[in-house]
């Protein structure tokens, strides 16, 4: 068990802090009288997820200096997600 904690301890700490920050944000808004129920469910999910991702990146990448999880996620995306074609995929006649 000690080896597992050694291997993932810092990433786990960053993830727990990110979840705590998302919860504190929502609790803080409720204490200030901002009712999040007035927003759509999708907006609340995107808002909380973006906050959690930002906090995770600040803690794990900036403070702890761990870039391996980000590199792994980018490699996974590159290998498993098909590329999105741009608006103009074929060259225009006339050399533009």
C-alpha positions as CSV (number, residue, x, y, z in Angstrom):
1,X,0.0,0.0,0.0
2,X,2.9,2.3,0.7
3,X,4.2,2.0,-2.8
4,X,0.8,2.9,-4.2
5,X,0.6,6.1,-2.1
6,X,4.2,6.9,-3.1
7,X,3.3,6.6,-6.8
8,X,0.0,8.5,-6.8
9,X,0.1,10.5,-3.6
10,X,0.8,13.9,-5.1
11,X,-1.7,13.5,-7.9
12,X,-4.3,12.4,-5.4
13,X,-3.6,15.4,-3.2
14,X,-4.1,17.7,-6.2
15,X,-7.3,16.0,-7.1
16,X,-8.7,16.2,-3.6
17,X,-7.8,19.9,-3.4
18,X,-9.5,20.5,-6.8
19,X,-12.7,18.8,-5.6
20,X,-12.6,20.8,-2.3
21,X,-12.2,24.0,-4.2
22,X,-15.2,23.2,-6.4
23,X,-17.3,22.4,-3.4
24,X,-16.1,25.6,-1.6
25,X,-17.0,27.7,-4.6
26,X,-20.5,26.4,-4.8
27,X,-20.9,26.7,-1.0
28,X,-19.6,30.3,-1.1
29,X,-22.0,31.2,-3.8
30,X,-24.9,29.8,-1.8
31,X,-23.8,31.8,1.3
32,X,-23.7,35.0,-0.8
33,X,-27.2,34.3,-2.0
34,X,-26.3,33.4,-5.5
35,X,-28.6,30.5,-6.4
36,X,-27.0,28.2,-8.9
37,X,-30.3,26.6,-9.6
38,X,-31.1,29.5,-11.8
39,X,-28.5,28.4,-14.3
40,X,-28.7,25.3,-16.5
41,X,-27.3,22.0,-15.4
42,X,-24.8,22.0,-18.2
43,X,-23.5,25.5,-17.2
44,X,-23.1,24.4,-13.6
45,X,-21.2,21.3,-14.7
46,X,-18.9,23.2,-17.1
47,X,-18.3,25.9,-14.4
48,X,-17.4,23.4,-11.7
49,X,-15.3,21.3,-14.0
50,X,-13.3,24.3,-15.3
51,X,-12.6,25.4,-11.8
52,X,-11.5,21.9,-10.7
53,X,-9.3,21.5,-13.7
54,X,-7.7,24.9,-13.1
55,X,-7.0,24.2,-9.4
56,X,-5.6,20.8,-10.3
57,X,-3.3,22.3,-12.9
58,X,-2.1,24.9,-10.5
59,X,-1.4,22.5,-7.7
60,X,0.0,19.5,-9.6
61,X,1.8,21.1,-12.4
62,X,2.9,24.4,-10.9
63,X,3.5,23.7,-7.3
64,X,4.4,20.0,-7.4
65,X,6.1,20.1,-10.9
66,X,4.4,16.9,-12.2
67,X,3.9,17.0,-15.9
68,X,3.6,13.3,-16.6
69,X,-0.3,13.2,-16.0
70,X,-0.7,16.0,-18.5
71,X,1.6,14.3,-21.1
72,X,-0.3,11.0,-20.6
73,X,-3.7,12.7,-21.2
74,X,-2.4,14.5,-24.3
75,X,-0.9,11.3,-25.7
76,X,-4.2,9.5,-25.0
77,X,-6.1,12.2,-26.8
78,X,-3.7,12.1,-29.8
79,X,-4.0,8.3,-30.0
80,X,-7.8,7.8,-29.5
81,X,-9.6,11.0,-30.5
82,X,-10.0,11.5,-34.3
83,X,-8.7,14.8,-35.6
84,X,-11.3,17.4,-36.2
85,X,-11.2,18.7,-39.8
86,X,-10.8,22.4,-40.2
87,X,-13.3,24.4,-42.2
88,X,-11.0,24.4,-45.3
89,X,-9.4,21.0,-45.7
90,X,-8.7,21.1,-49.4
91,X,-6.5,23.7,-51.0
92,X,-8.3,26.3,-53.1
93,X,-7.7,26.4,-56.8
94,X,-5.4,29.3,-57.6
95,X,-2.8,28.5,-55.0
96,X,-4.5,30.2,-52.0
